[in-house]
Amino acid sequence: MHRTFFFLIICILPQAILSATVISNNTLILQSIEDKSSTDVSPPEDIPCTCGVFLSSQFKKGSKDQPKGDPVLTQEIDAPFMNNAIGNKQCTHRCLEAIIKHLPKSSDIICATVDRDTVNREKAFLFVRNHSDKWHPTSFSAGREYCCKDHVPLKCTKSSK
């Protein structure tokens, strides 16, 4: 009888089954597509490695609070990383690889994408998300200050502040 039931599940209902998990010899847990689609929020394990660049005015250095607003730049990395400290480091390094090639044009990119008209002597810092919806600071920044007016980069002067 158990074999017949299992045969029915495999052959007749494949479109309705998203996953099946055997937790003991006689217990089978099924999750339907309808169950999965009813939740709009992605569970933390589904959040991929994501890079975010925030300006210094968006967060307080050393604080555990999340940055305010959206990142100036965001890039999602397709490769999955483990949900631990090593995975977070791998995510950070992959973000650096993705961002480093854009450093020569970083002023143009940041000024064009920032959500305000003026940026005065602000630094850009890398944050990452990996298996979490929270941004985690890294120790990496562009190492320079950005100044923009009307989304156009300007040379920062001492009087810019």
N, C-alpha and C positions, 0 to 999 in steps of 0.2 A: 504494500500500500504506500509506503513512504517513497518508493521509487516511482510509482505512478504520479504521485503529487509533485515530486521534483521534476519529472518529465513534463508535466503540464506547465509548470513555471518556466522552464527553459524553452519549450517549444511554442507555447501559446501566448505567453505574456511578455515577450522580450521588450516590446515597446513601452510597457508600463513600468518596467523595473529599471531603476537607475543604479542601484547597488544591492548586493545580497551579502550578508555576513553570517557565517556559522559561528555561534558562540559556545555551543556544546553539541554533543552528538544528535540531540533531538530538537534543537532550537535554531531557527533560521530567521534572521532579521532582514526585512525587505524595506527599502526606501523607494518610494515611487517618485516619478518625475513631478507629479502634482505637489508632493511634500516639499521637494527641493525648490520649486518655483515660487512657493508661497512666501518664502523669506527673501526680503529685499536686501538685507544686510549681509555682506560677505563675512563668513567666519574668519577669525584671524589667520588660520592656516591657509586661507585662500588669497591673502594679500601678498602680492609678489614684492620683490625688492624694488623699492622706489627711491629715487634720488630727488632731493628738493634743495634748492638754493634759496636761502632767506637773507635779507639784508639785516644789518646790525640793529636797526630800529624796530625790528619785528620780534625781538626776544631780549631777555635779560641774561647776559652771560653768567654762567654758573647756576642759573635757576633751573629747577626741575619742571617749571611751567612750559607748556607747549608754546611754540611761536604763534604770534598773532597773524591772522590773515592767511592768505594762500602764498605758497612759495613763488618767487619771481620766475623760477624755472623748475620744471618737473620732468623727470624721465623715468619710465618704467622699464626695468630690466627683465627680459623674458626668462632668463635662467633662474631656476628655483635654488634657494639656499636653505641650509638647515635653520631650525628655529632655536638657535643658541648663540653664544658669543662668537664662535668661529664663523657661523653663517652670517652674522652681522658684519664681521670683518671682511668676509668675501664680498658681501653686498657693497660695503664701503669702497673696496678696491675696484670693483666693477664700475661703480659710479665715477670714481676718479679717472678710470680709463675712458669712460664715455665723455667726461667733461673736459679733460685736459686738452683735447684737440681744438676746443673752442676758446681757450684762453686768449689767443691773440685778438679775437673779435669780441671779447667779453663785455667791453664797454658798450658797443653797439647793441649786443643782444640784451643786456640788462636794461639799458635805457629804453629800448623798444618795447620790452615786455612788462616793465614795472607799472603798477596800477595807480600811479600818481604822476603829476607833472614835474615835480622837483625832487631830486636826490642830492643831498649835500654831504659829501665826505663819509659815505657809508661803505662798510666792507661787506662782502658776500661770503656766507658760510654754508658749508655742506651739511645737510641733515639726511638721514636715511630712515626708511620704514622697511621692515622685514618681518613678515608674519604678525604684524601689529598695525593698528590704525593710528598709532602714536609716532610722532617724529622723534628721532634720537639724534642728539648733536654728535658731530665728529670733531676732531681737532683740526679740520682742514678749512682754510679760507683762501681766497684768491691772493691775499697778501698785499692788496692795494686798495685804495679808496676809490669810490665811484662818485661822479658828479654828473647830473643830468638836468636839463631844462627842456620842457616840452618834448620829452622822449628823445632828445638829442644829447649825445655825450659831450661833456665839456672837460677841459683840463681843470683839475682841482687846484685851487689856490688857498693860501692861508686864510684869506678873507672869505672863503666859501662858506664857512661855518657860521 
